[in-house]
Amino acid sequence: MHGRPRKPPTPEEEKANDIKASKLRALQSQFLQFHHDQIYTKEALEVCAKLVESNPEYIPAWNYRKLAVERIVSQLESDSESDPDAIKAIFREELKVTERALAKNYKSYGAWYHRKWVLRKGHSSIDRELELLKLFLGQDTRNFHAWNYRRFVAQLKNRSDEEELQFTTDMINGNFSNYSAWHNRSVLLSHLLENKVEGYFPKEKVLTEENDLVHQALFTDPHDQSGWFYHHWLLNQIVKIETPLLVYTWPPPGSNLKVSVDGCLDDSLPLSPITSFHLKTGQIPVVLYFSEAVEGVNSSTITLESSIHDTNTELIWSPLSTNNSGRAQAWVTHLSFPEEKFHFSQANPVKVTIGHSEGIKSISGFTLSHPTYFEFIVYLRTTAPHHADLQSLDMITWGDENFHTYEVHPKESSQLKLSDPLKSSDDNGSMAYRWNAETITSGYCSKIGKLTLARLLTALDAMISYDKTLESKEVVHFEEVLELYSDLVKLDPPHSQFYKDEHSLVLLQQLTSNPESFLRHCYNYRDPSPSRNICLRLCNLSLSRIGSVKQLLWIQMLDLSHNQLRSIEGLEAMQLLSCLNLSNNKIGSFSALEPLKQLQSLRALNISNNEIGAHSVGTRRYLCSSPLSHTAGSDWNFGEFAIDGIDFTNYWEAFSIFKDLKLTQLEIIGNVVAGEKIKLFLVKVMPALRWLDGVELQ
């Protein structure tokens, strides 16, 4: 039981256990014979009763009792002279059997399920069940089986959520250390708030009262975790935005987008690394980034007006996510342009509109109710070489000597800024955000107390960022939050990885939301003059998790080397990314690189000196299609990539990641898997590859 060391049984205990097992085997043998022969006599039921009372977890015996009762009741109901009380007596006996079984093991799933089955037949007193539950909860107030059964009984009796909520209040007042009561309270309160039941609206009033209640528990015993868990749930209710919002986009609203299809730009318009780039495919990605994962983003819910878009090509919106749920925070479509449209002499406006759309829904079921639109202007160019862009350079090298401190050019100073969240036409949210901020700031010395304080301060900063009435939205508590997570790594080593991940998210949020700190990590690659060749260098920061990429949708060159990354989930939203350095991290398998499959602009990738191949089992293997699967990977043409002496199936993970990428440069050296065979395989899979591990291919 949960950390208690087992003691070897004494000889007397071993002898008693042998006798008990012998009797149980005899009962089980006798029962199985009755079951096989479909004998449902009184004697057979008594044998079955003894069996479930001795071993309540023996599910076949409970199933047998259901069959026996249904057979007997059916016979009685077909007899017009039968006594109605006889049927009730049968079900009363079933309840007694479950009570004796629960006395043996009150956590028996089979016994509780059988009792529910009996009650559904409608021949038993529900009031008696509530009295029995008081007895069970009196013996163990945290018995989650009993709480689950109470929810079932309350539904049968049509007890209101308000009545059940009062019951949880009474139980909590009797003992604050009652996790199950707090949990049941969260379930009930969610229903009441969602349905806006009288007395439970507005939300601000109810959650303020709940905040006061849980604070009583926390101050009574700061080291008990029950109240803290409810506090975490309550915090999520306070800070969450009930309707999803469009918070960031690329291209940025109001931007002048300078686009070339040959890597050539001039100074006829102010250049900015955010809005100056070139295309290889004649398509511009448009990325929508929402406040939470949504579904339903398509051409019927999003309207796009453009004089330059090829109207013969239907816009298809795709979720940028590593799972197949159909939901994502970031969605992308591509605007394609006919060649005759490429000239600088004309401004080509593009307008994207998201109206009151019930088709776009969050995972919580809320719809996008705030109409939003944004515009940007596109200038297209195909001639007059000026200077090389990232993708037309020779091999990318990541040494410090190739990077120069970035200095903002006067022409781009007005454009190189970190965008605020998009504003919708609804300005009624500021009061709610202010209430949220005041509520969550109203003895955090234990581990869970420190964790809660870190979440409180993070939530407060989030509320500040959404308050439209504030001029300054700077993240002000990040240093304190980072210190709290650093303390937790030392205080709670078993969960240190979780705290490191949270530390990384807070650090990245601070770096990307503060222009001054952000620019300190921006560098020009090689030639300081072309401002568009900007690299964001987030090296040596001990990052273990990626986050806050919504501010980085314009980045084309990213250096995440010398960190502690095991996953790169989140990078899939950075659709302009062409050069990526992941060297000297802790990536353990090719399948951990799943987000790369959605980065169609990626040309240079460095994954050297990681741990790919060092682990016998990849914990993220489920993300990749396997050639052994009946469905996944069924469209793979293995024969096309056949190489003498190489077993293709050994590299199916690598194939899944790289088969659709158009890499021209790859560094893989320093991984266990980086042998000559896989290099031959990768060259075969990626025919556009020009450099491998720093060597130009012939």
PyMOL commands that set and color helices and strands:
alter all, ss='L'
color gray80, all
select helices_A, chain A and resi 11-36+42-54+59-78+84-104+109-120+126-139+144-156+161-174+179-194+203-220+225-239+339-341+390-392+400-402+410-412+430-440+447-466+478-491+493-513+515-519+549-552+571-573+590-598+621-623+638-641+648-658+676-685
alter helices_A, ss='H'
color red, helices_A
select strands_A, chain A and resi 246-250+256-260+276-278+283-295+303-306+318-319+328-336+348-354+357-362+367-368+372-381+403-405+522-525+534-537+557-559+579-581+604-606+665-667+691-692+695-696
alter strands_A, ss='S'
color yellow, strands_A
deselect
rebuild
show_as cartoon
